[in-house]
Amino acid sequence: MVRAGSRWAWRFSTTRRTGARAARPRDTECLPKPRANRPRSGKSIFRRHVLAAAAALAFLLAGSLPAHAATSKPNFLFILADDLGWADVGYHGGDIKTPNIDKFAASGVRLEQFYVQPVCSPTRAAFLTGRYPIRHGLQVGVVRPWAQYGLPLDERTLPQALKEAGYLTAICGKWHLGHFDTAYLPTRRGFDHQYGHYNGAIDYFTHIRDGGFDWHRDDQAARDEGYSTHLIAKECERRIGRDFAKCRSLQP
């Protein structure tokens, strides 16, 4: 990507990490249109940060397949809420009400001095690889819509390891680890199913970010209408009810 005057110009080039020619995703609508380099008002900056924080939620679901049922491997659900401040949960005395998260905290283990990455892409990279983000070049900030990079393809991810162990995997919510080439998309990185958006700060209703439509199911454009948070929640319910129940019914 190069900057030309007051507009963003696009350039596809050879990547250092893979040595392969960068290609457009299968649905080019997810790429944003060039935008003007205009200063943002205080209101737009505030709105952008609110959207980025509220949209930073992802669910990783894993259900044990029948071939491994005899080992009694558990089904499980990861909930990742990045950009979450200390007082952004009810059990820390904040103004935001989070009764369900409070229940998890009350019945589980609270790591009150456990430090993590401050923003989206480094958090997700660390979680999915088990390595510090600096190890794969994602320690500085988030992957932007126009970025020509992502989580390096030679990194082994958690969902890939789970699939090798006999699990069915799914992600609902935000990806934010690169989408400029199909090889970087969730279903190519170990997930059997994907639902949600690739970038942060999308519009809750139109699912647009910087002029590009960003809402996908199994890495294909999905024209589902509705409030993004509600759509993700409903998809999680469907996925758990359908896939986990199927795994249980097929176990001996």
N, C-alpha and C positions, 0 to 999 in steps of 0.2 A: 504494500500500500504506500502510495506517495501522495504528498499534498501538493495540489496545483492551485495557486492563487487562493481564493476563498472557498474552494470546493475540495472534496475528497475524491481523488482519482484512484481507480483500482488497477492493480497489476498483479497477475499471477506469475509466480516465479518458482524456481526449484528450491526445495527446502533442504536445509543442511542435515536435519536429523534423519530423514528417510531416503534422501537421494531420489525421490520420486517427484514427478511433475504435479503441482497442486492443481486440483480440479474443483469445479463447482459442486456443491451438494446436489442430490437428486432433485430437490425442489428448490430452485433458485430464489423463491420468494423469501426464504429465510435470510437472504443477504440484504442488508439495509441499503437504501438508495443513498447516493452522496448527499451530504448535508452541508448547509452553509456554516461558515465559521463565525457564528454570531455570538455576542456576549449574552449570557442568560441573566434574567432578572432574579432577584432574591426569591420570588415566589416559585419560579420554575426550578431553581436549584433545590429549594426545600421539597418540592413535589418529587423531584428525581430521587432524592435521598430516601424519602418515605417509601417510594415504590421499590427501590433497591432493597431496603431492609425488610419490607413486608413480603417480597417475592422470594426471599432467600430461604426456601424450604424445600427439602427433598426427602423422599422416603425410599429406602432400599428394602425390598421384600425378598425373602428367600424361603422356599419350601422344599423339603426333602422329597426326592423322587422315589418311586417304588423300588427301584433296583437297590437302593440303600436303606430301605425301610427297616430291615432286620437289625441294623445298628442303632435304631431308635434315635436318629439325629433330630434335633429340635428344629422347628420352623421358627423364624425370627424376623423382626422388623426393626430397622434402624431409622431413627428420625433425626435429621440433621437440620438445625436452624442456625445458619451462620449470620454474622453481623449482629449477634444478639448481645445487648448490653447487660451489665450486672443487674440493673434494676428493671429490666424488661420482662421479668417473671414475677408472679405474685408472691412466691415464697421468699423473695428477697425484699419484700416490703414496697415494691414499686406500685405505680398507679395503674399499670396494665393488669387486667384480670386474666389469669391463666389457670383456671381450676383443674384442668386435666393434667397439665404439666406439673402442677403442685402435687397431685395425687401420685404421679410417678416418683417425684422427689421424696415424698413422705414414705413410700414403700420400697425405695431403692437406696442406692449409694449416691451421696452428694459429694462431688469433688470441688470443694470450695476454694482451693488454691491451685487449680489445674489450668494452666495457661495454654491458649490455642492461638491459631492464626487470626488476624483481625478482620480479614475480608474473605470474599466468596471463593475465588478460584484456588488460592493457596490452601484454604481449609479443605476443599473437596479433593485436591490433589494429594494432600497428606493423608486424608482418611482412606482414599481408595488404593493407595500404594503402600502406606505404612512408612513413608520416608519423608524427610524434611523437604519442603517445596524447593529449597535452593538446589537440591540434587537434580531437579528436572527443569530449572529455569523459570519457575512460576512463583517466586517468592516476593516479587515487587508489587504486583497489583492484580487486577482481574483481566480476564480475556475479553477484549472488546469485540463488538459485532464485526468490525472490519479486520480483525487480527488474522494474520496468516500463520498461525501456530496454535498449538494446543498441548495437552498432555502427551509427551513423547510416546511413540508407538512401541518402543522397546520396553516400556514399563509394564510389569505384570500387575493387574488390578485385582481387588478383592472379589468382584463378581466372577472374574475368570477363574480364580481359585475355588470359589464356591461351586461353579459349574463342574469343575474337575472332581469335586467331592460329591457330585450327584444332586446338586440343588438346581431348582428353577429360580431364575432371578428376574427382578423387575425394578424399575426406577420411575417414580412419579414426582414431578416437580421440575426443578431447574437443574440443568447439566453444567454449563459454564466452564467446560474444559476443552473447548475448541470445536468448531463445526465447519471450517473452511473446506474440508475435504471429507468425503464419506468415511474414510478410514478412521477418523477421529470421533465419529458419532457413537452414542451409547450402545447401540446394538452391535457395533463392531468391537466394543471394549469389554464384553462379557455379559451384557444384559440381554435376556431373552425378550423382554418387553420394555418399552419406553413410552412415557406420556408426559407432556408438558412443554417447556421452553428451553432453548439453548442459552439465551442471554439473560442478564439481569435487567431490572428496571423496565419491563414491558408494561404496556397499558393493560390494566386489569380486565377491561371489557373488549377492546379491539384486538388485543394480543399483538400489538405492533410496537416495535422498537426502532427508532430512527428511520422510519419509512419502510421497514421490512417486516413482513408477517412472520411471527415466531410462535407457532403452536403446532405440535407434532404428536403423532401416535406411531410408535415403531419406526421413527425417523422418516415419516411421510407427513406432509402437511395435513392437518386436521381442522376442519371448519366448524368445530364445536362452539356454539354460542353460549355465553354466560360469564360469570365472574370467575376469574382464574383460580382463586383460592377454593371456591366451592367445587369447581370442576376437578381439581386435583384430589380433594377429599373424597368425592364420589368415586373417582377412579380407583383410589386406594381401597375403598370398601368393596367395590366390585372385584378387584384383583384378589384381595384376601379371601373373599367369599367363594370365588370361582376356583382359583388355583390351589389354595391351601386345602379347600374341601376335596378337590380332585385328588390331591396327593394322599390325603387321609383315607379316602374311599378305596384307593388302589393298594393300600398297604395290607399285607397278609395278617 
